[in-house]
Amino acid sequence: MYFNSPVFLYAFLALVLLVYHGVPAVLNLRGRVLTLFTNLFLFTASLFFYAWGELGYVLVLYGSLWANYGFALAAAWLQARQRSTGALAIAAVAVNLLLLIRYKYAAFLLGELLGFDVSGMGNHLPIGISFFTFQAISYVLDVCRKDIPAERNVLKFGLYVFLFPHLIAGPIVRYRDIAEQLTIRPVGLERFATGVRRLGIGLAKKLLLADTFAEAAEAAFGTALGRVSPDELTMAAAWLGVLCYSLQIYFDFSGYSDMAIGLGKMFGFDFLENFRYPYIAQSITEFWRRWHISLSSWFRDYVYVPLGGNRSGAWATYRNLLIVFALCGIWHGANWTFLLWGLFHGSFLILERLGLGRVLMAVPRLLRHAYTLLVAACGWVLFRADDLAHAGGIFRAMARFDGGTQVLADVWNPRLGYALPIALAACLPVVPTVQRFLSMRGERWHTLAGLCGTLGIAVCYLGASMQMAAKTYSPFIYFRF
């Protein structure tokens, strides 16, 4: 049961919203009774949501909840007695990482690095484990640093961990950002309407755009299904596949983040933005300020800064950047391609600090954009490829001027005709710019902007509903992480 499924939208979500908002209104619940009811009901609904698809692993998440709740209380106990929490923090991080290693990296470490036969280990990964593990680590470390007090109400902490809008694929929500909302979170008509709009935008991104680009990307990259070898791709077909995957992963993941933010607002929670038009960036450094913001800021605060950040000289800074991006790559999956993808991006951040950034600022803006898009697209080849040999084949196809039997027409599908121009416009801040312009023209134009926005959201919901009715469910890319 995922956000882009009819069961979630028209059964689970509808029922949860009805009970969550309807029962307190009918019973006139107020104060602590209202908080207790809404927290308990939302926690129960979130537990059911996770168990629906991951019944066998719900105890893993439940065990993580209690372990980190205990770590935080132990830290508070030590702080009250003016004792160091350093050893406890190390133990908490180790326990959380061991959980992640057990389910995500054990087969890779035993098979790839130690040469053991891991064919019997299976490859199923508890959905969302990377996200809720990082959230738990940030919570315990913030308590150990005295940035936040330990949450003694286990229901509030449990709701933070299990809250279904962000549980499966983020954004990575820090406890301190929603701590007050776990007690008081008035929704109101305006906030609820904003949530409905964001949910509709996210659905349209996923179902109308990302899934359309997925077909073309799969046609170019899909060697795992035996459809095509990279050596059979022409240059044009390879580049179209890379372009489509670049758009697919953006609209797939930003669409999920939009849905998570929208759902959160429907229940009174405000999650931080996870994407800010990353494809308008003029450098890779700027790209990472706009792409998967919750993850990049997590690594900055809990890895880069503790390592020394940029405070210990240039070479230490470059070392720290490589470590951070190596870990960022491995976070996405146990594969050499992810590690190389992380090091690839980290290397460009270092090059920009070494002087490439100054060169970029001296060239026209269009060239800066072109450079950023080219580097990002090449990075997505590593990210999407099955292995390093597959990535090398795609790169060869992108660079050759002749050869190959898999031509542009084999990758193209008719829906790209409308999806590409819409997607390219949606990668730019066109809509908010137009809305601001109309709003500044006076009340009449402001009203017109509102009506156009409402009509646009209605079209998003209509188109997404038609897609759900016409095709089978397609998972979000980041569910595998």
SEMAR-497835 format. One line per field, with one value per residue (C-alpha): residue number from 1; x, y, z. Coordinates in pm, whole numbers, plus 50000, padded with zeros to 5 digits. Last residue first. Example, Ala and Ser with C-alpha at 12.3 -4.5 7.8 and 13.67 -1.06 7.14 Angstrom:
residues 2
num c(2 | 1)
u c(51367 | 51230)
v c(49894 | 49550)
w c(50714 | 50780)
This chain:
residues 481
num c(481 | 480 | 479 | 478 | 477 | 476 | 475 | 474 | 473 | 472 | 471 | 470 | 469 | 468 | 467 | 466 | 465 | 464 | 463 | 462 | 461 | 460 | 459 | 458 | 457 | 456 | 455 | 454 | 453 | 452 | 451 | 450 | 449 | 448 | 447 | 446 | 445 | 444 | 443 | 442 | 441 | 440 | 439 | 438 | 437 | 436 | 435 | 434 | 433 | 432 | 431 | 430 | 429 | 428 | 427 | 426 | 425 | 424 | 423 | 422 | 421 | 420 | 419 | 418 | 417 | 416 | 415 | 414 | 413 | 412 | 411 | 410 | 409 | 408 | 407 | 406 | 405 | 404 | 403 | 402 | 401 | 400 | 399 | 398 | 397 | 396 | 395 | 394 | 393 | 392 | 391 | 390 | 389 | 388 | 387 | 386 | 385 | 384 | 383 | 382 | 381 | 380 | 379 | 378 | 377 | 376 | 375 | 374 | 373 | 372 | 371 | 370 | 369 | 368 | 367 | 366 | 365 | 364 | 363 | 362 | 361 | 360 | 359 | 358 | 357 | 356 | 355 | 354 | 353 | 352 | 351 | 350 | 349 | 348 | 347 | 346 | 345 | 344 | 343 | 342 | 341 | 340 | 339 | 338 | 337 | 336 | 335 | 334 | 333 | 332 | 331 | 330 | 329 | 328 | 327 | 326 | 325 | 324 | 323 | 322 | 321 | 320 | 319 | 318 | 317 | 316 | 315 | 314 | 313 | 312 | 311 | 310 | 309 | 308 | 307 | 306 | 305 | 304 | 303 | 302 | 301 | 300 | 299 | 298 | 297 | 296 | 295 | 294 | 293 | 292 | 291 | 290 | 289 | 288 | 287 | 286 | 285 | 284 | 283 | 282 | 281 | 280 | 279 | 278 | 277 | 276 | 275 | 274 | 273 | 272 | 271 | 270 | 269 | 268 | 267 | 266 | 265 | 264 | 263 | 262 | 261 | 260 | 259 | 258 | 257 | 256 | 255 | 254 | 253 | 252 | 251 | 250 | 249 | 248 | 247 | 246 | 245 | 244 | 243 | 242 | 241 | 240 | 239 | 238 | 237 | 236 | 235 | 234 | 233 | 232 | 231 | 230 | 229 | 228 | 227 | 226 | 225 | 224 | 223 | 222 | 221 | 220 | 219 | 218 | 217 | 216 | 215 | 214 | 213 | 212 | 211 | 210 | 209 | 208 | 207 | 206 | 205 | 204 | 203 | 202 | 201 | 200 | 199 | 198 | 197 | 196 | 195 | 194 | 193 | 192 | 191 | 190 | 189 | 188 | 187 | 186 | 185 | 184 | 183 | 182 | 181 | 180 | 179 | 178 | 177 | 176 | 175 | 174 | 173 | 172 | 171 | 170 | 169 | 168 | 167 | 166 | 165 | 164 | 163 | 162 | 161 | 160 | 159 | 158 | 157 | 156 | 155 | 154 | 153 | 152 | 151 | 150 | 149 | 148 | 147 | 146 | 145 | 144 | 143 | 142 | 141 | 140 | 139 | 138 | 137 | 136 | 135 | 134 | 133 | 132 | 131 | 130 | 129 | 128 | 127 | 126 | 125 | 124 | 123 | 122 | 121 | 120 | 119 | 118 | 117 | 116 | 115 | 114 | 113 | 112 | 111 | 110 | 109 | 108 | 107 | 106 | 105 | 104 | 103 | 102 | 101 | 100 | 99 | 98 | 97 | 96 | 95 | 94 | 93 | 92 | 91 | 90 | 89 | 88 | 87 | 86 | 85 | 84 | 83 | 82 | 81 | 80 | 79 | 78 | 77 | 76 | 75 | 74 | 73 | 72 | 71 | 70 | 69 | 68 | 67 | 66 | 65 | 64 | 63 | 62 | 61 | 60 | 59 | 58 | 57 | 56 | 55 | 54 | 53 | 52 | 51 | 50 | 49 | 48 | 47 | 46 | 45 | 44 | 43 | 42 | 41 | 40 | 39 | 38 | 37 | 36 | 35 | 34 | 33 | 32 | 31 | 30 | 29 | 28 | 27 | 26 | 25 | 24 | 23 | 22 | 21 | 20 | 19 | 18 | 17 | 16 | 15 | 14 | 13 | 12 | 11 | 10 | 9 | 8 | 7 | 6 | 5 | 4 | 3 | 2 | 1)
u c(51688 | 51474 | 51170 | 51369 | 51268 | 50896 | 50705 | 50482 | 50122 | 49938 | 49788 | 49467 | 49289 | 49597 | 49667 | 49312 | 49338 | 49666 | 49514 | 49209 | 49414 | 49656 | 49371 | 49203 | 49536 | 49559 | 49203 | 49279 | 49595 | 49410 | 49145 | 49407 | 49593 | 49265 | 49197 | 49539 | 49473 | 49154 | 49317 | 49605 | 49896 | 50133 | 49943 | 49981 | 50359 | 50385 | 50177 | 50381 | 50706 | 50562 | 50459 | 50781 | 51031 | 51211 | 51212 | 50837 | 50905 | 51135 | 50877 | 50590 | 50804 | 50914 | 50578 | 50382 | 50584 | 50720 | 50376 | 50447 | 50738 | 51100 | 51360 | 51323 | 51275 | 51613 | 51795 | 51894 | 52110 | 52443 | 52727 | 52826 | 52917 | 53032 | 53039 | 52695 | 52726 | 53062 | 52914 | 52630 | 52874 | 53087 | 52781 | 52694 | 53048 | 53031 | 52712 | 52335 | 52351 | 52109 | 52338 | 52641 | 52440 | 52287 | 52634 | 52675 | 52345 | 52455 | 52785 | 52610 | 52338 | 52594 | 52810 | 52507 | 52386 | 52725 | 52734 | 52397 | 52516 | 52801 | 53157 | 53349 | 53153 | 53242 | 53615 | 53584 | 53407 | 53671 | 53931 | 54016 | 53677 | 53500 | 53738 | 53655 | 53281 | 53349 | 53533 | 53249 | 53004 | 53214 | 53291 | 52919 | 52852 | 53152 | 53005 | 52665 | 52814 | 53011 | 52682 | 52531 | 52275 | 52182 | 52372 | 52683 | 52676 | 52626 | 52904 | 53143 | 53006 | 53085 | 53428 | 53521 | 53408 | 53602 | 53921 | 53877 | 53829 | 54134 | 54331 | 54210 | 54269 | 54126 | 53801 | 53636 | 53429 | 53615 | 53500 | 53212 | 53104 | 53106 | 52941 | 52635 | 52556 | 52668 | 52551 | 52205 | 52204 | 52270 | 51997 | 51724 | 51815 | 51758 | 51876 | 51885 | 52196 | 52355 | 52304 | 52466 | 52793 | 52748 | 52740 | 52489 | 52178 | 51855 | 51828 | 51800 | 51459 | 51438 | 51395 | 51344 | 51130 | 51094 | 50803 | 50514 | 50272 | 49903 | 49745 | 49663 | 49997 | 50183 | 49998 | 50112 | 50473 | 50477 | 50311 | 50559 | 50846 | 50711 | 50691 | 51043 | 51154 | 50975 | 51000 | 51375 | 51442 | 51241 | 51389 | 51746 | 51625 | 51468 | 51781 | 51998 | 51768 | 51760 | 52140 | 52171 | 51921 | 52101 | 52442 | 52317 | 52258 | 52357 | 52675 | 52463 | 52299 | 51922 | 51616 | 51777 | 51574 | 51885 | 51987 | 51712 | 51913 | 51784 | 51431 | 51412 | 51483 | 51211 | 50950 | 51062 | 51011 | 50637 | 50636 | 50813 | 50578 | 50209 | 50215 | 50494 | 50482 | 50102 | 50078 | 50319 | 50122 | 49800 | 49953 | 50089 | 49746 | 49568 | 49823 | 49772 | 49398 | 49458 | 49675 | 49407 | 49119 | 49277 | 49522 | 49602 | 49916 | 49987 | 50161 | 50360 | 50374 | 50607 | 50867 | 50833 | 51165 | 51351 | 51277 | 51451 | 51262 | 51449 | 51222 | 51156 | 51106 | 50889 | 50823 | 50761 | 50380 | 50340 | 50444 | 50619 | 50925 | 50769 | 50452 | 50660 | 50829 | 50494 | 50360 | 50675 | 50628 | 50969 | 51113 | 51477 | 51552 | 51688 | 52027 | 52177 | 52449 | 52343 | 51981 | 52078 | 52281 | 51982 | 51746 | 51990 | 52060 | 51687 | 51620 | 51911 | 51769 | 51417 | 51538 | 51772 | 51514 | 51234 | 51118 | 51280 | 51524 | 51470 | 51788 | 51796 | 52070 | 52081 | 52289 | 52547 | 52841 | 53138 | 53403 | 53503 | 53457 | 53186 | 52996 | 53027 | 53024 | 52757 | 52532 | 52564 | 52501 | 52129 | 51969 | 52250 | 52436 | 52133 | 52078 | 52449 | 52428 | 52157 | 52344 | 52672 | 52513 | 52360 | 52686 | 52885 | 52631 | 52645 | 53023 | 53011 | 52731 | 52964 | 52835 | 52679 | 52430 | 52133 | 52332 | 52369 | 51994 | 51917 | 52152 | 51983 | 51645 | 51775 | 51920 | 51594 | 51382 | 51645 | 51606 | 51227 | 51183 | 51442 | 51252 | 50929 | 51106 | 51235 | 50899 | 50733 | 50964 | 50745 | 50436 | 50609 | 50342 | 50034 | 50250 | 50374 | 50025 | 49893 | 50165 | 50088 | 49717 | 49798 | 50031 | 49770 | 49502 | 49721 | 49846 | 49499 | 49337 | 49608 | 49634 | 49256 | 49243 | 49527 | 49345 | 49004 | 48768 | 48429 | 48299 | 48179 | 48476 | 48731 | 48577 | 48569 | 48923 | 49122 | 48830 | 48759 | 49126 | 49210 | 48918 | 49004 | 49374 | 49318 | 49041 | 49056 | 49418 | 49591 | 49389 | 49405 | 49788 | 50023 | 50093 | 50185 | 50000)
v c(50247 | 50029 | 50249 | 50534 | 50442 | 50460 | 50147 | 50108 | 49992 | 49847 | 50056 | 50219 | 50301 | 50449 | 50650 | 50783 | 50882 | 51065 | 51258 | 51359 | 51451 | 51663 | 51822 | 51922 | 52065 | 52278 | 52402 | 52509 | 52687 | 52862 | 52977 | 53107 | 53292 | 53449 | 53563 | 53728 | 53886 | 54044 | 54147 | 54332 | 54280 | 54160 | 53831 | 53773 | 53806 | 53590 | 53317 | 53334 | 53296 | 53015 | 52826 | 52874 | 52770 | 52546 | 52166 | 52185 | 52349 | 52064 | 51817 | 51970 | 51983 | 51619 | 51469 | 51583 | 51409 | 51158 | 50994 | 50855 | 50633 | 50679 | 50415 | 50207 | 50521 | 50653 | 50350 | 50016 | 49887 | 50027 | 50179 | 50538 | 50852 | 50695 | 50883 | 50807 | 50441 | 50415 | 50569 | 50316 | 50027 | 50156 | 50175 | 49812 | 49704 | 49894 | 49720 | 49736 | 50095 | 50353 | 50542 | 50523 | 50662 | 50915 | 51060 | 51125 | 51316 | 51521 | 51613 | 51714 | 51909 | 52103 | 52188 | 52297 | 52521 | 52689 | 52726 | 52903 | 53141 | 53268 | 53194 | 53373 | 53214 | 52873 | 52950 | 53051 | 52723 | 52525 | 52666 | 52402 | 52435 | 52343 | 52050 | 51930 | 51942 | 51761 | 51485 | 51443 | 51391 | 51112 | 50966 | 50928 | 50774 | 50542 | 50414 | 50373 | 50179 | 49955 | 49825 | 49800 | 50078 | 50442 | 50487 | 50365 | 50678 | 50912 | 50733 | 50796 | 51149 | 51220 | 51057 | 51246 | 51577 | 51510 | 51440 | 51760 | 51959 | 51798 | 51902 | 52262 | 52335 | 52220 | 52418 | 52304 | 52033 | 51891 | 51529 | 51627 | 51888 | 51644 | 51347 | 51444 | 51798 | 51779 | 51421 | 51517 | 51834 | 51624 | 51377 | 51633 | 51840 | 51560 | 51793 | 52174 | 52242 | 51946 | 52111 | 52428 | 52245 | 52071 | 52410 | 52640 | 52479 | 52499 | 52119 | 52115 | 52291 | 52321 | 51968 | 51825 | 52099 | 52079 | 51889 | 52080 | 51855 | 51935 | 51610 | 51731 | 51916 | 51586 | 51439 | 51731 | 51706 | 51331 | 51376 | 51646 | 51423 | 51136 | 51364 | 51490 | 51127 | 51019 | 51355 | 51371 | 51002 | 51004 | 51327 | 51202 | 50862 | 51025 | 51223 | 50912 | 50712 | 50992 | 51008 | 50634 | 50636 | 50928 | 50762 | 50435 | 50151 | 49794 | 49798 | 49888 | 49544 | 49537 | 49367 | 49107 | 49208 | 49321 | 49500 | 49756 | 50073 | 50206 | 50063 | 50108 | 50478 | 50511 | 50337 | 50519 | 50855 | 50792 | 50667 | 50983 | 51219 | 51133 | 50893 | 51033 | 51405 | 51398 | 51226 | 51477 | 51773 | 51625 | 51567 | 51920 | 52064 | 51855 | 51962 | 52328 | 52275 | 52125 | 52423 | 52667 | 52481 | 52459 | 52199 | 52273 | 52086 | 52091 | 51803 | 51618 | 51951 | 52089 | 51821 | 51855 | 52012 | 51892 | 51532 | 51555 | 51439 | 51254 | 51322 | 51040 | 50722 | 50487 | 50660 | 51019 | 51024 | 50716 | 50860 | 50556 | 50721 | 51051 | 50870 | 50640 | 50938 | 51092 | 50761 | 50702 | 51024 | 51081 | 51268 | 51343 | 51714 | 51875 | 52022 | 51869 | 51705 | 51360 | 51445 | 51559 | 51240 | 51025 | 51202 | 51213 | 50841 | 50759 | 50966 | 50796 | 50453 | 50558 | 50662 | 50374 | 50119 | 50262 | 49929 | 49631 | 49499 | 49168 | 49029 | 48667 | 48511 | 48182 | 48305 | 48452 | 48228 | 48389 | 48590 | 48825 | 49162 | 49097 | 48818 | 48881 | 49261 | 49273 | 49017 | 49197 | 49545 | 49620 | 49401 | 49340 | 49659 | 49876 | 49703 | 49728 | 50099 | 50154 | 49961 | 50138 | 50484 | 50410 | 50267 | 50568 | 50806 | 50608 | 50629 | 51008 | 51074 | 51216 | 51254 | 51560 | 51355 | 51498 | 51445 | 51074 | 51032 | 51232 | 51007 | 50697 | 50838 | 50893 | 50542 | 50392 | 50565 | 50455 | 50089 | 50111 | 50250 | 50021 | 49723 | 49849 | 49893 | 49537 | 49417 | 49558 | 49343 | 49042 | 49259 | 49476 | 49579 | 49612 | 49626 | 49972 | 50116 | 49936 | 50094 | 50432 | 50393 | 50298 | 50597 | 50828 | 50698 | 50728 | 51074 | 51204 | 51062 | 51171 | 51520 | 51566 | 51446 | 51680 | 51987 | 51949 | 51685 | 51805 | 51449 | 51514 | 51736 | 51505 | 51206 | 51372 | 51498 | 51180 | 50948 | 51094 | 51152 | 50789 | 50658 | 50861 | 50778 | 50402 | 50359 | 50598 | 50706 | 50401 | 50135 | 50335 | 50316 | 50613 | 50665 | 50305 | 50000)
w c(49968 | 49743 | 49815 | 49660 | 49306 | 49380 | 49290 | 48982 | 49041 | 48743 | 48470 | 48345 | 48670 | 48832 | 48517 | 48509 | 48874 | 48809 | 48519 | 48721 | 49027 | 48824 | 48628 | 48955 | 49074 | 48757 | 48798 | 49154 | 49040 | 48760 | 49007 | 49248 | 48974 | 48862 | 49216 | 49231 | 48892 | 49024 | 49352 | 49191 | 48953 | 49224 | 49256 | 48883 | 48898 | 49209 | 49048 | 48726 | 48920 | 49133 | 48816 | 48619 | 48886 | 48633 | 48636 | 48571 | 48233 | 48130 | 48256 | 48059 | 47742 | 47788 | 47892 | 47586 | 47317 | 47566 | 47557 | 47210 | 47322 | 47224 | 47311 | 46994 | 46782 | 46894 | 46758 | 46910 | 46626 | 46735 | 46540 | 46475 | 46665 | 46990 | 47323 | 47472 | 47369 | 47543 | 47859 | 47852 | 47817 | 48103 | 48327 | 48244 | 48326 | 48656 | 48765 | 48720 | 48597 | 48738 | 48976 | 48749 | 48457 | 48696 | 48757 | 48387 | 48396 | 48699 | 48534 | 48211 | 48393 | 48595 | 48292 | 48088 | 48369 | 48397 | 48018 | 48021 | 48292 | 48079 | 48198 | 48475 | 48761 | 48624 | 48636 | 49001 | 49080 | 48894 | 49131 | 49392 | 49560 | 49236 | 49193 | 49544 | 49477 | 49150 | 49334 | 49583 | 49298 | 49144 | 49487 | 49552 | 49210 | 49257 | 49583 | 49422 | 49129 | 49364 | 49503 | 49849 | 49816 | 49854 | 50179 | 49993 | 49778 | 50072 | 50258 | 49968 | 49954 | 50316 | 50305 | 49989 | 50141 | 50460 | 50267 | 50066 | 50388 | 50546 | 50240 | 50258 | 50622 | 50952 | 50979 | 50655 | 50820 | 51116 | 51104 | 51334 | 51072 | 50778 | 50952 | 51161 | 51044 | 50680 | 50632 | 50758 | 50544 | 50234 | 50330 | 50410 | 50104 | 49856 | 49575 | 49611 | 49817 | 49643 | 49304 | 49437 | 49494 | 49161 | 48996 | 48823 | 48970 | 48767 | 48772 | 49151 | 49155 | 49535 | 49667 | 50018 | 50171 | 50548 | 50696 | 50854 | 51041 | 51097 | 50976 | 50624 | 50631 | 50668 | 50372 | 50157 | 50272 | 50206 | 49866 | 49766 | 49883 | 49672 | 49370 | 49440 | 49427 | 49111 | 48938 | 48987 | 48924 | 48602 | 48467 | 48489 | 48366 | 48061 | 47982 | 48017 | 47788 | 47532 | 47544 | 47484 | 47196 | 47029 | 47060 | 46919 | 47160 | 47067 | 47277 | 47579 | 47545 | 47509 | 47650 | 47873 | 48177 | 48365 | 48046 | 48097 | 48053 | 47720 | 47715 | 48090 | 48056 | 47792 | 48007 | 48323 | 48152 | 48142 | 48501 | 48618 | 48433 | 48463 | 48759 | 48975 | 48905 | 48889 | 49227 | 49379 | 49247 | 49384 | 49727 | 49731 | 49649 | 49912 | 50172 | 50086 | 50127 | 50471 | 50568 | 50453 | 50617 | 50960 | 51082 | 51444 | 51546 | 51920 | 52097 | 51830 | 51649 | 51914 | 51839 | 51459 | 51360 | 51670 | 51581 | 51249 | 50943 | 50668 | 50372 | 50363 | 50166 | 50373 | 50705 | 50586 | 50547 | 50773 | 51108 | 51258 | 51416 | 51522 | 51631 | 51848 | 52010 | 52090 | 52221 | 52428 | 52622 | 52775 | 52476 | 52554 | 52555 | 52238 | 52139 | 52453 | 52239 | 52363 | 52281 | 51931 | 51888 | 51987 | 51747 | 51453 | 51487 | 51493 | 51182 | 51004 | 51090 | 50986 | 50642 | 50566 | 50685 | 50468 | 50331 | 50500 | 50236 | 50062 | 49910 | 50019 | 50228 | 50039 | 49748 | 49985 | 49895 | 50066 | 49878 | 50157 | 49984 | 49727 | 49899 | 50271 | 50248 | 49978 | 50150 | 50485 | 50343 | 50365 | 50631 | 50876 | 50790 | 50870 | 51204 | 51276 | 51194 | 51453 | 51721 | 51642 | 51650 | 51990 | 52127 | 52008 | 52166 | 52491 | 52499 | 52451 | 52702 | 52967 | 53320 | 53477 | 53683 | 53491 | 53173 | 53246 | 53299 | 52983 | 52785 | 52930 | 52827 | 52473 | 52449 | 52577 | 52311 | 52060 | 52157 | 52182 | 51831 | 51675 | 51819 | 51660 | 51326 | 51340 | 51471 | 51156 | 50946 | 50863 | 50827 | 50566 | 50313 | 50533 | 50847 | 50752 | 50705 | 51013 | 51227 | 51072 | 51150 | 51510 | 51549 | 51393 | 51631 | 51939 | 51847 | 51756 | 52070 | 52314 | 52167 | 52179 | 52540 | 52629 | 52507 | 52345 | 52212 | 52090 | 52046 | 51690 | 51599 | 51763 | 51577 | 51236 | 51191 | 51256 | 51175 | 50831 | 50751 | 50834 | 50629 | 50320 | 50352 | 50378 | 50121 | 49825 | 49834 | 49981 | 49802 | 49478 | 49482 | 49435 | 49805 | 49871 | 50000)
